[in-house]
């Protein structure tokens, strides 16, 4: 899935001369946490509620300079080295960007022109859909040898059982050179599939009962 499929295209923005107070009102009224700063259709920065918290000494105590700060332009505290993504990037790459840089949003640009926005909650929702956990389904995890063709061999068992697979995730196993295949399948009773997997000699990691496959 690409970013263009999930990005928000109607983005609330401010310009560098917008006051911090105005930006704060936009954050609150739109229930958002990040505001891209745009000048002449070009992305020049980003302003977040965290930037505001850093600018104001305290939320609990009134300070004499609070009003002065709120009348200053967002250009004074906006973050200028903005990390961005392209609409044709994959959502897993965008997720890696958020994780690596510990940020909560990514402006989406074509060249320097802002065309959209995604947040960590957008990506979280999309990943839930990709994994298929938003629909009635079961989780089946199988440990296999790390060699070519193992995914096809295990998938054949699901085909024979006439059970549809919603999603597959592959990750390194606890006992190298093993790997684990995690299937989300469209059945609420996975016992038939598990029995078939065990009969074929595959190790079912989950679901189990008393350390043995169900």
BELUR-V721670 format. One record per pair of residues at least 6 apart in sequence whose ideal C-beta (glycine too) atoms are under 7 Angstrom apart, sorted by the first residue. I is the first residue (numbers start at 1). GAP is how many residues later the second one is. If there is no record, write none. Layout:
I_GAP + I_GAP
This chain:
1_89 + 1_90 + 1_125 + 1_129 + 2_85 + 2_86 + 2_87 + 2_88 + 3_82 + 3_84 + 3_86 + 3_88 + 3_91 + 3_105 + 3_115 + 4_83 + 4_84 + 6_85 + 6_112 + 6_116 + 6_120 + 7_80 + 7_101 + 7_109 + 7_110 + 7_111 + 8_108 + 8_109 + 8_110 + 9_107 + 11_25 + 11_103 + 11_105 + 11_106 + 12_14 + 12_18 + 12_20 + 12_23 + 13_22 + 13_23 + 13_24 + 13_25 + 13_101 + 14_9 + 14_12 + 14_21 + 14_23 + 14_33 + 14_60 + 15_22 + 15_23 + 15_24 + 16_21 + 16_23 + 16_28 + 16_57 + 16_58 + 16_59 + 17_56 + 17_58 + 18_55 + 18_56 + 19_51 + 19_52 + 19_53 + 19_54 + 20_32 + 20_35 + 20_49 + 20_50 + 20_52 + 20_54 + 20_57 + 21_49 + 21_50 + 23_12 + 23_24 + 23_51 + 24_28 + 26_9 + 27_6 + 27_8 + 27_22 + 33_15 + 33_16 + 33_71 + 34_12 + 34_14 + 34_70 + 34_71 + 35_11 + 35_12 + 36_7 + 36_10 + 36_71 + 36_78 + 36_81 + 37_7 + 37_8 + 37_9 + 37_10 + 37_37 + 37_41 + 38_6 + 38_76 + 41_72 + 42_70 + 42_71 + 43_39 + 43_64 + 43_66 + 43_69 + 43_71 + 44_36 + 45_33 + 45_34 + 45_35 + 45_37 + 46_32 + 46_33 + 46_36 + 46_61 + 47_27 + 47_31 + 51_26 + 51_27 + 51_28 + 55_14 + 55_22 + 56_10 + 56_13 + 57_6 + 82_25 + 83_14 + 83_18 + 83_20 + 83_23 + 84_22 + 84_23 + 84_24 + 84_25 + 85_9 + 85_12 + 85_21 + 85_23 + 86_22 + 86_23 + 86_24 + 87_21 + 87_23 + 87_28 + 87_29 + 91_32 + 91_35 + 94_12 + 94_24 + 94_29 + 95_28 + 97_9 + 98_8 + 98_22 + 98_25 + 104_15 + 104_16 + 105_12 + 105_13 + 105_14 + 106_12 + 107_7 + 107_10 + 108_7 + 108_8 + 108_9 + 108_10 + 109_6 + 128_6 + 130_37 + 131_36 + 131_53 + 132_34 + 132_35 + 132_52 + 133_51 + 135_31 + 136_52 + 137_29 + 137_47 + 137_48 + 137_49 + 138_47 + 138_49 + 138_50 + 138_52 + 139_43 + 139_45 + 139_67 + 140_43 + 140_45 + 140_50 + 140_53 + 140_54 + 140_66 + 141_39 + 141_41 + 141_64 + 141_65 + 142_12 + 142_39 + 142_55 + 142_60 + 142_61 + 142_62 + 142_63 + 143_30 + 143_35 + 143_37 + 143_60 + 143_62 + 144_6 + 144_10 + 144_34 + 144_35 + 144_37 + 144_58 + 145_32 + 145_33 + 146_31 + 146_32 + 146_33 + 151_30 + 154_27 + 154_48 + 155_10 + 157_36 + 157_39 + 157_40 + 157_43 + 158_7 + 158_27 + 158_35 + 160_36 + 161_31 + 161_32 + 161_35 + 163_22 + 163_23 + 163_24 + 163_30 + 164_21 + 164_22 + 165_18 + 165_20 + 166_18 + 166_19 + 166_20 + 167_17 + 168_13 + 168_14 + 168_15 + 169_13 + 170_9 + 170_11 + 171_8 + 171_9 + 172_7 + 173_6 + 173_7 + 180_25 + 185_8 + 190_17 + 191_23 + 194_10 + 194_19 + 194_20 + 197_7 + 198_6 + 198_15 + 204_9 + 207_7 + 208_6
